[in-house]
Amino acid sequence: MHKRYALAVDLINDPELIRVYEEWHRNVWPEILDSIRSAGIEQMEIYRLHNRLFMIMEVNEQFSFEAKAKADAENEKVQEWESLMWNFQQALPFAKPGEKWVLMEQIFSLK
């Protein structure tokens, strides 16, 4: 069974920082891609509107946010990537301290 999640975060509202952020995402490190796939994330897309990012993740039954967070905390390369990305990102106004991507609530589905 597959499940879909949607998350959001903001970028710092600076055109040059946004350009550089997008450049990083055209060349994501292989270790980051491996960590995403090994967590059970089978598909991931990120969209941008102005400085707001929207991520869609399709995951398999192996995936859990808790397991992914634990694995990320133990992975030096993921920590390096996250630290680098935090130079471009900013928390949503209602995010908890230290929270980056915030899980969105689905309110409609056309099936």
Buried (B, 14 or more C-beta within 10 A) or exposed (E): EEEEBBBBBBBBEEEEBBEEBEEBEEEEBEBBEEBBEEBBBBEBEBEEEEBEBBBBBBBEEEBEEEEBEEEBEEBEBBEEBBEEBEEBBBBBEEBEEEEBBBEEEEEEEEE
